[in-house]
Structures are given as C-alpha cells and as structure tokens.
C-alpha cells in the first residue's frame, strides 16, 4: 500500500523545525491530526515517531493510560500485548509524541491464510489488557459508554431519521433497563475502541494504539466491539472470523459471555449513530441493518 506523505503541518514544525515532510496517519475533516515522522533526530533512543494533535483535552489521559498499561505489562511479564512508548506530552501545542510501532497491520492479514493466527493473537492481546491490573481511568458503566462513545446522541439521530426513530429509542431504552438490572462486574482496564485497525502484529506481540478513550469497566465492551467490527466490516466470512476471535478470547480464561449481547447492542447503536453522522453511500440501509443486529442482541 502506498503511503501518503505531505508537508509537515505547522504544529509539527513548531516542535521539530527540521522536519519537512511527514507521513499522514490520520485526518479529521481533511486536516491532518496524526502523522508519522521518520527522521526524528539523533538523540538517545530517538527514532520514528508519531505526533498526534488533540483538540478535545484527551492527550494527557492517553499518555497516562499508555504508561500505566506499559508498566503493568512489564510487571506481569506479558508479551502478548505492547503499547507505544510515550516520549512527551506538549501541553502548549496539544500534541502527544510517541514511538512509532513496528510490525504488520492486523487488518490486511485478516484477508490472508494467516487470519486465524492473527485473530488468536488479537484475542490474546485484549485478554492481556483486561487481566493486566492497570489503572487507566475511572470506572465506567453502560450508561457512561452510551453517553461518551455514541455521537451524535441516539435521541438526536432518532429525531433526525423518523423512519428509524422508534427503533433507535427502543434499543437505547433496552440498554438503560439492562444497566439497571445488571449485576455488578469487577472493573478492568479497557480500551473502548479496540478493533483491527488499531492493532499491529510484531512477532508474538500485538501493538495496540489510540488510548484516548481508555477507562476501567467491563471487558465485554472491548470484546463486543472487536467482534462486531469483524461481523460488519469484513467482506468475506465475517461471522466466521468473529466466532474464531470469540473462541480464542474465551480460551484465555476471561468470561464475558453473559454480557456480550448487551454490549454488542451498545456498539451496534454506536455504529448506527456514526453512520448517520458520516452518511456514506447507502447509509439508510446500513443504519437499518445495524439496528436489526442491535435489536437481536439486546
């Protein structure tokens, strides 16, 4: 895959004046906010870096979360998961500088003969996070996830798409009722946006990036989100990949089966609202299909 390079944005040049070109890793509304810098300098431990600009105040939290998970993994000697090393949080610029991760992106591997092995590694990495004991943020519940992860809010989307409004409201209501009746579950470190595009395989290790939303909560959220991505985004045999991932996660001894349906519904509702926000071609049909999935899960 050809990588796109571009002139270094002003916010990168302010921190590294010698950098002239960068690799585009992420953009919002057509404006670069995550870039890779290959020639980072000649200082001790220097090397390829990633610069990520924040305008939502989550940068310090992401840095703390990565450091906390890194410490916990080293203490437990668990090589299944790795997190990028944080070099510096530039408060004035709102930029987090971290080490670039090595290895091969997970998503392309899911279309090859290495798919099953890659899914087993991804499941092991999430299980390693969930059992690491790292303190990555406040304890969260289903109510928090609906409020913090779903944008726009379900009630806004329900009002904007009257044909689907009653179904959207019904799923949101079912999630509130589930939360009210759910027995307490021990909170563990969770990523809250774990999916194949966030992972890179490097031998036995899986690198997991983008820790902006990390918190403590129910491991079932990460598992449901990852499995849902496989079911809805893979062109071929998505359900087979999802089943393989769930089997591999269960083999690591972390049991989320009794909560998986509820969190699948929550993450599907998140995709419903995201689809309306982005409105890609065929967005109405996609929203309806995701709602059906949420209804069956809840």
C-alpha positions, 0 to 999 in steps of 0.5 A: 500500500502506498503511503501518503506523505505531505508537508509537515503541518505547522504544529509539527514544525513548531516542535521539530523545525527540521522536519519537512515532510511527514507521513499522514496517519490520520485526518479529521475533516481533511486536516491532518491530526496524526502523522508519522515522522521518520527522521526524528533526530539523533538523540538517545533512543530517538527514532520514528515517531508519531505526533498526534494533535488533540483538540478535545483535552484527551492527550494527557489521559492517553499518555497516562493510560499508555504508561500505566498499561506499559508498566503493568505489562512489564510487571506481569511479564506479558508479551502478548500485548505492547503499547507505544512508548510515550516520549512527551506530552506538549501541553502548549501545542496539544500534541502527544509524541510517541514511538512509532510501532513496528510490525504488520497491520492486523487488518490486511492479514485478516484477508490472508491464510494467516487470519486465524493466527492473527485473530488468536493473537488479537484475542490474546492481546485484549485478554492481556489488557483486561487481566493486566491490573492497570489503572487507566481511568475511572470506572465506567458503566453502560450508561457512561459508554452510551453517553461518551462513545455514541455521537451524535446522541441516539435521541438526536439521530432518532429525531433526525431519521423518523423512519428509524426513530422508534427503533433507535429509542427502543434499543437505547431504552433496552440498554438503560433497563439492562444497566439497571438490572445488571449485576455488578462486574469487577472493573478492568482496564479497557480500551473502548475502541479496540478493533483491527485497525488499531492493532499491529502484529510484531512477532508474538506481540500485538501493538495496540494504539489510540488510548484516548478513550481508555477507562476501567469497566467491563471487558465485554465492551472491548470484546463486543466491539472487536467482534462486531467490527469483524461481523460488519466490516469484513467482506468475506466470512465475517461471522466466521472470523468473529466466532474464531476471535470469540473462541480464542478470547474465551480460551484465555480464561476471561468470561464475558459471555453473559454480557456480550449481547448487551454490549454488542447492542451498545456498539451496534447503536454506536455504529448506527449513530456514526453512520448517520453522522458520516452518511456514506453511500447507502447509509439508510440501509446500513443504519437499518441493518445495524439496528436489526443486529442491535435489536437481536442482541439486546 
